[in-house]
């Protein structure tokens, strides 16, 4: 019995791509697997960007413009993203931007056709990407760039993770004025359908730029 419980917990930690952040009401990205497992995934499936480098500070073009966690001045443009073709059986892709520091979903696109392996810069504008966009945790459709509240973490650095999911089906999340698809709904719909995933991380803190106050 204990062995079965341990296997169940391990499965959920690796594959279940959503939980609800306690006390915040925001969707939360899946827990990561072990470093070795992540390395194995990356060898098969990769995502890159010409807009920013992995684990480096993001440019102002990606920063939110207006008031979110702070008041920011930026281009609020989603970055260019490209990925290698995923494994056999891929029927669609989903792309999610998640601030792991604040448990905050900034962007989500799903039902990207399997023939497409790139999103150009600015694809997060409403109605722009080849797929459907979710209502993010800022209650906006499309991309809402980084603009974190000050003092949430001691060093002020937030980690913004762009993850591309290769899925074995198209997702049925029809838009509705009363129940628009959200980050939590997207994560739930992907359970059991992820073939591959790959991520790239951008860093941002207001003390590194003049765009926050």
N, C-alpha and C positions, 0 to 999 in steps of 0.2 A: 504493500500500500504506500509506504513512504517513497519507494522508488518511482511508482507511478506519479505521485504528487510532484516529485522533483522534476521528472520529465515534462509534466504539464507546465510547471512554472518556467522551465527553461524555454519551452516552445513559445509561450506567450511573450517572454522577454525578447526573443529574437524576431518573431514574425508578426506579432499584433501591432499594427501601425497606428494605434491611437490610444490615448487615455484622456480623461478630462482633468485638467490641472486643478487641484484642490484649492478652493477659495478664490479662483480667478475667473472661472467660467470660460476658459479658453481651451481650445484643442491643443493637445500635446503630441509631439512627434514620438514615433516608436522608440522604445529603449534600444540601444545599440547592442550588437552581438559582441563576441570576444574579438580582440585585435586580430587573431589569426583568421577568424572567419571573415572579418572585414577585408583583410588582405586578399583572401581567396576570391571574394566578390570582385574586388577592384581589378584583379588580373583578367577577368573575363569581360568586364563592362566598365567603361570609363566615361566621365563627363569632364569637359574643359570649357574655358571661357576666354575670349579675347578681350573682355572688358576688365577683368581682374584676375589675380593669381591666387591659387589656393593658399589659405592661411595667411593672407596679406590684407592690408587695409583696402577698403573699397573706395572707388572714386566718388566725387560729389554727384556725378550724374545718376547714381543709384539711390541717393539719399532722398527721403521723403521731403515734400515741399508743403509746409504748413504745420499745424499742431497735431502731434500724436502723443508720444510720451514726453517730448519736449517741443520746442518750436524750432523747426528746421527749414533750411533753405537749400534745396537741391533740385536735380532734374526729375526725380521720381520715375526714372526709366529702368525697366528690368534689363539685366545684362544679356549679352549674347551668350548662348549656351549651345554646345554641340556634344553629341555622345556617339559612341560606337554602337553598331547594331547589336541588339541583345540576342539572347538564345532562341533556339527553335521554339516555335509555338507562341511567340509574342504577337498579340492582337491589338495592343494599344500601349501608349506611354502616358504617364502622369508626371507632372513636375510640381514640386512643392518647395516653397521657401519658408523655413522655420527658424525663428530665433530661439536657440536652445537655452540661452541665458535667461530669457524672460518667459519661456513657454508660450510663444506667440506665433501664429501662422500668418505670414505676410502675403502669401500668394499661393494659389493652387490652380493648375490646369489639368484636365483629364480628357480621355478619349482622343489623344493625339494619334493620328494614323501611324501604323508601324513602318510606313515608308519614309516618314519624316524623322530625321535625327539632328535637327537644329532648330533653335528659336532665335530669331534675330534680336538685336537690342531694341527695346521698346515694345516687345510683343505683349507685355502685360497691360497695355492700354485696353480699355473696355472694348470687347468685340474683336480684338486684333489677332490673338493666337489661333493656330489650327486645332481647335478643341474647345471645350467648355471651361469657363472659369468659375471658381467658387466664391462665396462671400467670405472674405477673410476676417480675422479677429478684430480688425479695425472697422468692420461692417461696411467694407467697400468691395465691389466686384473688381477683380483685376489686381494689379500689383500695388502694394503700399510699401514704399522703401523704408529702410532703417531710420528710426528717430526715437531712440530709447529714452526712458526717464532717467534723470541723473541719480547717481548714488544707489542704484539697484544692486550692484556688486562692487566690492572694494576697489578693483582696478578700473572699473568703468567699461571694460571691453565686453562687447557682445559678439557672439558667434552666430553668423547667419549662414545656415546650411541649405544649399540648393540640392535637392535629391531628385534624381530621375528614376522612376519605377517602370520596369517593363512588366506588363500584365498579360495574363493569358486570355483576357476577354475585354470587351468594351463595357464600361460601367453604366448602369441604368440609374442616373441621378437627374431626372427631368427637372428643369427649372420651374419654380412656382413663386408667385408673388407672396404667398403666405408662408411657404416653407422652402426658401432658396437653399441650394446645396452649400454646406459649410465645410470647414476643415474636418470636423468630427465626422460628418457624413461621408466625406471622401475616404478618410482613414478606415472607417467601418467597411465601406464597400470594397476596399482592397484586400481585406483579410482573406487569406487562402488563395489569392490570385497573383501574388508577386513572384515573377520568374527570376528577375535580377533587379539590382538597385545600385546606383553609384552616386556619389556626393562630391561637392566642392564647397569650401567654406570661405566666406569673406568676413573680415573683422571691421568693427566700427566702434568708436567711442567719441563723445562730443568734445572731449579735451584735445583730440587730435585734429579738430577742424574748427572753422569759424562759422559753421552752418547751424550750430545748435545754441540755444539759450534757454 
